[in-house]
């Protein structure tokens, strides 16, 4: 049955931000084995402009669907130590603390293009990236007197990875991310690109709102950060990666990550330049695929950089995350947690494929390296 589609109450603020020059540097830096700046929160997702005003959310009705266990694995509950145990973590991964989670079902793969297409066909859902901004609504959230951007900027668009032809400083994401008109889940690189033949690839360019809508339709939900980290560890404690402690580029390929010099040279040692079909690499001990690399995965939790410190006093029982978001790098931008890293992660820039690695991004932002999986 088609869902009732109403106009987004929230509005696209990307163009205004670009005109005002807010698109600025990503403060990520190499993570060193022996020395890390503990007084700063390194991030490869910060200072990405928000597409919509997140406080109002998305107003598209999606009916809750019937749950099926097909394509899922059951993960028995238990206790584990959440957070980094070594010195490679970012500050928001400490202190390591004890967490208990109940058993749950989890998708064995990231949600694929074919699965998301079935959802769209069944509901008529339109993703965030496919929505053009409404200037009359946009200007209500901008300072009085802000000039109207050119009509050519007020278009549906999403962030696409556009690698430079030469080495660039790793402090300016505009060197490798571009807002591309008509880029969305059907057109990962914009107009002219397609997902034909890529039905088994993870769906990308989906916002947190899009992922949540799909999960509801499927009778599921997004995982909490605690569930996600418990699942990626596969029953092991204090390992850097789901496969153990061996470096991602040692031995045979273990995950879809970036090899070479980021962001201009990918040797494709793992056989993939960008996203890979799901199940291209061996699963973890729980039978879950691509829990490291390929695409970042949305979690349900708000991101708060001090949440682990607040949780360390006693064992956390099925934690649902903080009540509100806080990121000192961008204190006015509410953010949701994402996990697992992507095909862009490299040791020189972002080791997001580490089991305890956390990242954060605005829930209305879709990118070419961000997808999701569901739990029940």
N, C-alpha and C positions, 0 to 999 in steps of 0.2 A: 504494500500500500504506500502511495506517495506520502511523504511527510509534508506538513504545512510549512512552507518556506516564507519567512518574513524578513524584512530588511534588517541588517545588522544594526543594533543600537550603537555599537562601538564604531569608530571611524578610522580610516586609513590615515596615519600621520607621517608615513614615510616621506612623501614628497615635501611636506613642510620642513621636516628635519633636514632633508638634503639641501633645500634652499637656504636654510639657516646655518648650514655647515656643521651640523652636529655629528655626522658620520666621522668618527675619529679612530684613534689607534686601538688595536687590541693589545693588551698589556701582557700577552704571553711571552715567556722567555724560556730558554733551555733549562730543563730540570737536571741539576747536577747530582752526581752520586753522593758526594760528601758534603756539599754546601748548598743550602737553599734558603732563600729569603723568607723567614718565617713571619715577618711582619707585613707581608703583602700576599694577596690572593691572586695568584697567577691564573689567567683565564684565556682560552682561545675562543670564547663566545661573547665576551663583553664588548660593549660599545657597538653592537649591532642595532640599528634603529628599529624601533617597534613599528609594525605595520598598522595596528589598530590600538585604540584606547582600551586597555585590558580590563578596566574596572567594570565596564558595562557588560562585557562578555558577548557571546554570540547567541542570537535569538533564532535558532532553527530547531524545530521540534523533530526529534527522532524517537520512535517508539522502541521500548525495550524488547529485545528479541529473545528467542529461546536458546538456552545454553546447550552447546554440544561439546563433548570431550574430544572429538576428532581433531587430530593434529596437536594435541596437548600431552604433557606428561605430568604425573602427580609427584609433588615434592613433599616428602614427609617433614613435618615441623620439627623444630629443635632450637637449641641455643647456639650462638656463634659470636665471635668477636668481630664487631663491625668497625671498619676504619683501617688506616695504614699501620703496619707493624714495623716498617723500615723508615729510612730517612728520605725516601723519594717522593713522599706524599706532599700535596699542597697543604697549606695550613688548615683548610676546612675539613681535612681527613683525620684530624686528631681532636681529642684523644681517642684511642681505640677503646671501645666500650662493649659490654655484654648486652646482647639483644636476644629475645625469644620471639619466634614466629610460629604460628599455627600452620598446619599443612595446607597446601593450595595447589591448584592446577595452573600450569603456565604453557603458553604457546611454545612449541619446540623451535619455531622460527620467527623471525620478524614478519609482520603482516605484509603480504605480497601485493603486487599490482593487481593480480587476478582477484584476490580476496577483497581488496578495496573497491575494485570495479563492481563487484557483485553488490556491495553495500550501496554504492552510488546509484546503480540501476534500480535497486529495490526502494530507495528512499527519495531520490531526487536531490540528495545533499550536494551543496556547492561549497567547496573548500575556501578557506581564508585567502589563499593565493589567487583564486579565481575572481575575487571581488574587487571591482574598481572603487576607488575612494569617492565619496560625495563631499564636494567642497563646502556645501552649506553646513554639513555636519562637522567637517574637519575644522573649520574656522572657529567653531564654538570652543574647541579645546586648545587653541593657539592664542598667543598674546594679541590683544586688541591692535588692529592696524596691520597685522601680518599680511603682506601682499599675496594674492592668489598665485600659486605656481602655474606654470604653463600647462595648458590642457594636455600636452604631450607627456607630462609627468603624472597626471592623474589617471593612471591606467593600472590594470591588474598586472602584478609582477611578483617575482620571488627571487631569492638570493641563489645565484649560480656560481659554482667554482670556475674561475677564469684564470688559469695559471699564467704567470708572466713568462717571457722568453729568456729571462736571465735572473740571476740571484737578486733578491731584494731584502731589505731589513725585515725582521720578523715582528715588527712593532706596528704595522699598518695593514689592517685586513683589507683595505681598499685595493691593495696590490693583487689580491687573488679572489675577492668576492665582488660580484656585480649584481645590481638589481636589473633583471632582464625581463622585459615586457613579455607577457603571455607564458612565462615559465610557471609550470604547475605540475601536479602529479602525473598528468597525461603527457606533458611536454617538459621533461627534466632539464633540458638545456634551452628552453624557449621555443618560439615558433619554428616549425620545421623539424623539430626533434619528436621522437615518439617512443612509446613503450611497446610497440609491436615486436613480438618475439622476446619480450622481457617480462612476460607474465609471472615468472618465478623469481623476479628480482624484488627486493624490498621497496614498498611504496615510499616516496620521499616528497618533500615540499608540503608536508602536512603539519599544521599547527597542533598545539596541545588540545585546542578545542575540536579540531578534526579527529584526532586520535580518540578523544573521549567520546565523541559521537559514534564513531565506529564501534568502540568497545560496548557501549550501551546497546546498540543494534544487535551485536553478537551475544548479548546476555552476559557480558564480562565486564571488566574494568581494567584500568591501568595499574601496574604494580606499585607498591610503595617502594621507597628506596631500600628499606630493610629487606623486603622480600626479594628485590632484584639482586642485592649483594649476597644474600644468603644463597640464592639460586646460582649465581655465577661461580661461587666457590665450590660448588659440587660436593660439599661435605668436608673439604679440606680447610685447615686453619693456617693463616699467616703466609700463604703463598702470594707472590706478586701477581701472578696471572692464573687464569683458570687451569692451565696445563701444568703449572708448577713454577719454577724460578728461572728456567732457561730463557734467555733473551728471545724476543719475537723473531729475530732474524738469524738465530742459530738453528742448525739442523735443517729440517724441512719446514715449509710455510705452515703456519698455525692459524693465521687470521689474515683478513684483508686489511692491510695497513699501507703506509707510504714508505717505500724504500728509495734511497737516493738523497737528493738535496731538496728539501721542501722550500718553497712550493713550485719550483720550476723544473725539476728533474725527477721523474719517477722511473726507476729501472724496471718496475713491474716484475720483480723477482717472484712475487706471489701470483703472477699471471694476470693481475687485474690492475687497470689504471684507475677506475672509479669503482662504483658499487659492483658487487658480484652476486650471482644467483644465490639464493639461500641454499644451505647445505653444501657449499663448495669446500668447506673445511671440516675437520673432525669435530664432533660435539664435545661438550664437557662431560663430567662423570654422571650428570643427571640426564644426559641425552638432549641437551639444549644446544642449538647451533647459533654461531655468530654472536655469542655473548661478549666477544671482544672484536673490535673493528667492524668493518662494513658500514653500518650507519649508527649514529647515536640513537638512543631509545628514550622516549618520554617516560617519566614516572609521574605518579599522581601528586607527589609532595610538592609543596612550596619549598623553595630553596632559601635557607638562612645560614649564613656563614658561621654563626656561633652555635648552631643547633647541637653539634656533638658535645661541646663543652657543657651545655645545659642537660644533656642526656647521660652524662658519665657518672652521676652520683649513685644510681641504682640500676638494676637490670631493667631494660625497656621491654615491655610486653606488647608485641604487635604494634610498634610505633607507627603513627600515620603522618609523621613529619610536623614541622612547626605550624602554628596558627596563621602566621603571616610571613611574607618574604622579606629578607634584608640582604642586600649585597652592597658593601661599602664602596665598591667601584662605581656602582650606579644606583644610589640609594632611592631614586624616584621611580625606578623601573621594577615592578613586581616580576618575579621569575619562578619558573618551575625547574625541578631537577631533571637532568638527562644523564644517561649512563652508557658505558660500554665502548666509547670511542668510535672512530669511523675510518674510512679508507684514506683520510687525510692525516691520521695520527702518525707522528714520527718522533723518535727519541729526541731530536734536536728542537722540537717545538711543542708537542703535546702527546704525552704518554697516556692518552685516555683509555687505552686498552688494559691498563692495570685494574685489578679486581676492585680496588677501593677508590679508584678515581671518580671524582664528582665534577660535574659541570652544570651550568645554569644558563637558561635563556628565557626570553619573554614568551609567554604561552601563545601569543599571536604570531610568532615568527616561524615561517617555514623555510627550510634550507635544503640544498641538494644532498646533504649528508645526514639528514635527520628523519628517522622513522619511529617505529614502536612495535611492541608486542603486548599481548593481553594476559591477564590472569583471572582466576575465579576462586 
